[in-house]
Structure formats: C-alpha cells, structure tokens
Amino acid sequence: MSQEDITLTAGDAEVTLQPGNGGRVGGLRVGGVELLRQGERFGCFPMVPWCGRVRDGRFRDGADVHQMPLNSPPHAIHGTARDGAWSIARTATDEAVLTYDLVKPWPYPGRITQIAALTPDALTLTMSVETYDSSFPAQIGWHPWFNRTLEGGEPVRLDFTAAWQEERGDDHLPTGNRVEPQPSPWDDCFGMPGGVDVTLTWPGQLELKVASREEWVVVYDEQEAAVCVEPQTGPPNGLNTLPRLVTPLEPLEATTTWTWRRI
C-alpha cells in the first residue's frame, strides 16, 4: 500500500491524486494552468459517507442514534474519508483506482472505491460505497475548490439553472422548504432533477462543465480565492432527511464528469 501522489496524463491535461491526503484530487492542470486551489485542505476531496453538515453530528438509523465528531461545531461536516489515507488498487497512465475502508468514528464497516479517469478534455470521478455486513445510510459527493482566477485573468463566472434552492436556516442547514433560486453569494444547495449541470467560465481562457446524474449540488462562492461546485447524492443533513441506504446487495454509486474547452 503506497500513498505516494499519482499523476495521470492525457493530451495536455494532468491530474494529481493524493491517496494519503483523503483520496483527493490535488491538482488539475490544463495546458500547464492549474484549475484547482492548491493546499492540503483544497483540491477536490471526496465527501463520504456523508456530504455537507449533519445536524449536531447526529443521525438516526432505525432505533439507533449515532454521534459523529463535531468537526464544524455545532455540526459534523463532509464525512470521514477525507481525513484518512486511501489505498492504491490500480494505476495506469490515465486512470487510477483508490479504496478506503470505513473505520471509527463511522459505526459501520464498508469499503469506498473511487475511480479517476482522465481524457484530454475531461475528468470523470466515480465513487461507490459497499458493505458486506449491515446496511446503513450514506451519501456520496465531491468538493472541488476551483480557482477564482487563472493566471491573473478575469474572475470565473458560474452559470446554472436550478429547479429550486433549499432554504437555508441560520444554522446553515436546509429547513426543508424549497424556494426560488436566489442570486449570489451562495453557500447553498440547489435541486436539478435532470442532473447536475453547472458551467464555470474563465473569460477568454477556459470553460469547464461540472455534470452528474445526481440532482443535488452545493455551490459555495463566499471565498476570495476559489469557488466550489459540489455534486452529491442528497442535500446537507441528508443522512437524516433523505437517507440513501447501502445494503450488501445494493451499493451506493455516483459519478461526476468535468469537461473543459478553451475559449
């Protein structure tokens, strides 16, 4: 089991994977230009076995209530797998497979597999959660930090059409009400029943489309350095409000594809 960084290449695209740092994508360079914010906490990390905040760090599974560490007090945020070291199952020039076995504080055994596949104009990330034992609720998502500007160019523009926005309470969690999508700034979850479809445009430089069959996306643009477009299998606090059950017969799987072109 090695946790050295992995470099994938295809055409003039290059991806760095960091198994030892939460299985994250540490960098995505197109024509030598870095698209992701650099730093140990940034890049693009997998959110699993939950996405966003869990209210008070607690979730219910049948009669059992489980407490997760409050890493974003008063809530627990973004799962546990980003804090662990992942194993390398397979690598090739343009593809790699990473795995992570769920451990405490998550109360259930399970294995996460993430596949990164690179082509000259796209990166596809696929993640699955499997269990061979007890069933449990889970979520999958990705948390990319895209640089707001590329090499001193104009700031990125975000374009998307959502069917609704999850109303956000003072505690940063969805209230359960759906409202008309509001203008930026955002730290908000949007619903896209036809699948996530968000376009980032760095004027005169690059256009990148974030797509997924999932219908939930959190958009965060309240930081100066970066913007986040986070496709996921359910809304924040979804372990409690919209759980997806992982069973021995039915894993939970999701995919996101980022496609780019020069403009």
ChimeraX attribute file (.defattr): number of C-alpha atoms within 10 A of each C-alpha:
attribute: neighborCount
match mode: 1-to-1
recipient: residues
	/A:1	9
	/A:2	12
	/A:3	15
	/A:4	13
	/A:5	16
	/A:6	19
	/A:7	20
	/A:8	20
	/A:9	19
	/A:10	18
	/A:11	12
	/A:12	13
	/A:13	21
	/A:14	22
	/A:15	23
	/A:16	17
	/A:17	25
	/A:18	25
	/A:19	26
	/A:20	18
	/A:21	21
	/A:22	24
	/A:23	28
	/A:24	29
	/A:25	26
	/A:26	26
	/A:27	23
	/A:28	25
	/A:29	15
	/A:30	19
	/A:31	11
	/A:32	10
	/A:33	14
	/A:34	19
	/A:35	22
	/A:36	23
	/A:37	22
	/A:38	17
	/A:39	9
	/A:40	11
	/A:41	15
	/A:42	18
	/A:43	23
	/A:44	26
	/A:45	25
	/A:46	26
	/A:47	25
	/A:48	24
	/A:49	24
	/A:50	28
	/A:51	30
	/A:52	27
	/A:53	26
	/A:54	26
	/A:55	23
	/A:56	17
	/A:57	19
	/A:58	17
	/A:59	20
	/A:60	15
	/A:61	14
	/A:62	7
	/A:63	6
	/A:64	7
	/A:65	9
	/A:66	13
	/A:67	15
	/A:68	20
	/A:69	17
	/A:70	16
	/A:71	14
	/A:72	14
	/A:73	12
	/A:74	14
	/A:75	20
	/A:76	23
	/A:77	24
	/A:78	25
	/A:79	24
	/A:80	23
	/A:81	24
	/A:82	22
	/A:83	14
	/A:84	16
	/A:85	21
	/A:86	26
	/A:87	20
	/A:88	23
	/A:89	15
	/A:90	11
	/A:91	15
	/A:92	12
	/A:93	12
	/A:94	19
	/A:95	21
	/A:96	20
	/A:97	21
	/A:98	22
	/A:99	21
	/A:100	22
	/A:101	17
	/A:102	21
	/A:103	14
	/A:104	9
	/A:105	11
	/A:106	16
	/A:107	12
	/A:108	15
	/A:109	16
	/A:110	23
	/A:111	16
	/A:112	22
	/A:113	20
	/A:114	24
	/A:115	19
	/A:116	21
	/A:117	21
	/A:118	23
	/A:119	17
	/A:120	16
	/A:121	16
	/A:122	18
	/A:123	22
	/A:124	18
	/A:125	22
	/A:126	18
	/A:127	23
	/A:128	20
	/A:129	25
	/A:130	22
	/A:131	21
	/A:132	13
	/A:133	11
	/A:134	11
	/A:135	19
	/A:136	22
	/A:137	20
	/A:138	23
	/A:139	30
	/A:140	27
	/A:141	30
	/A:142	28
	/A:143	25
	/A:144	23
	/A:145	24
	/A:146	25
	/A:147	21
	/A:148	25
	/A:149	21
	/A:150	18
	/A:151	11
	/A:152	7
	/A:153	12
	/A:154	14
	/A:155	16
	/A:156	21
	/A:157	14
	/A:158	17
	/A:159	12
	/A:160	12
	/A:161	13
	/A:162	22
	/A:163	14
	/A:164	17
	/A:165	21
	/A:166	22
	/A:167	19
	/A:168	18
	/A:169	11
	/A:170	7
	/A:171	11
	/A:172	15
	/A:173	21
	/A:174	22
	/A:175	12
	/A:176	12
	/A:177	11
	/A:178	15
	/A:179	13
	/A:180	12
	/A:181	17
	/A:182	13
	/A:183	6
	/A:184	12
	/A:185	11
	/A:186	14
	/A:187	14
	/A:188	22
	/A:189	28
	/A:190	27
	/A:191	22
	/A:192	21
	/A:193	13
	/A:194	13
	/A:195	16
	/A:196	25
	/A:197	23
	/A:198	23
	/A:199	20
	/A:200	20
	/A:201	22
	/A:202	21
	/A:203	16
	/A:204	10
	/A:205	15
	/A:206	16
	/A:207	17
	/A:208	20
	/A:209	20
	/A:210	21
	/A:211	22
	/A:212	25
	/A:213	18
	/A:214	22
	/A:215	21
	/A:216	26
	/A:217	32
	/A:218	25
	/A:219	21
	/A:220	19
	/A:221	19
	/A:222	13
	/A:223	10
	/A:224	10
	/A:225	13
	/A:226	21
	/A:227	24
	/A:228	23
	/A:229	24
	/A:230	28
	/A:231	34
	/A:232	30
	/A:233	26
	/A:234	26
	/A:235	29
	/A:236	29
	/A:237	25
	/A:238	23
	/A:239	25
	/A:240	17
	/A:241	15
	/A:242	15
	/A:243	20
	/A:244	18
	/A:245	15
	/A:246	22
	/A:247	18
	/A:248	13
	/A:249	9
	/A:250	12
	/A:251	19
	/A:252	20
	/A:253	18
	/A:254	20
	/A:255	22
	/A:256	22
	/A:257	21
	/A:258	18
	/A:259	17
	/A:260	19
	/A:261	14
	/A:262	14
	/A:263	10
